Amino acid sequence: MAKRSPASRSKRASTQPAAAKADPVPKTPARPDAPADPALKRRAATIYQRLHKLYPDARCALDHQNPYQLLVATILSAQCTDKRVNMVTPALFRAYPDPQALAGSEPAALEKLIQSTGFYRNKARNLKEAARKIVQDHHGRVPRTMEELTALPGVARKTANVVLGNAFDTHVGVVVDTHVARLARRLGLTTHTDPAKIERDLMALFPRKRWTLLAHLLITHGRNTCTARNPDCEHCILNSLCPKFGVTTKQSTPAAKAGNAGKTTAG
Ligand code: SF4
């Protein structure tokens, strides 16, 4: 049986994108092919209720005070931890407090400030160009639509979903990062691995008003209990609902730990 992860029980959800140039989710809103199975919908609702009760404070883990700061932080979080981004952004926002300032930044100075987040040259280019477009095309304000956001450099559907849901309370889709994808599969909410298809399945199962918080809840549970390598199924609040109860990975089995990999089930 998998043991509980020693990781802290943070109740703050991540918005960490999975790739430097955002994600492969298409710009067009995902649409389900067919209505979701009613029984699966009921199970999904119970999953949401249990997670919401367990993590009543789940929210975006990227520190921000306005849509501009959230957009910048989300772009920086590609291939980087939220914790690292939160260490970088205070100085970054002091140096460039708004899109105008960021648009006029010196590339070398900007790169130096964000270097520790990785892929810093590409990120710096995207940040500066996105800021320039916001100033030029949107009067210096972060746009509020999926189409306008995904027209900005470095912003694909997942990043736009983060900004729309958390900064504007506009729920256009579900953020699908590595945690959301893993939990959605383990919980039987999708059979897909492609983020666009996972998002489509989740959108069909949960009411629109829950889409943003749903991602935070799944991410928090993925960090605290249903980890990739060592899921704590025994103590999981969802274990009575989960078809993958007892899931193990090569890294979590005693045989694997002893260097003798036995038969395992990937999550
Ligand atoms: S029962 Fe196990 S696999 Fe299922 S959600 Fe809980 S920790 Fe994850």
Residues whose N, C-alpha, C, O or C-beta is under 5 A from the ligand:
A	BS01	SF4	R186 T225 C226 P231 D232 C233 C236 L238 N239 C242 K244 F245 G246 V247
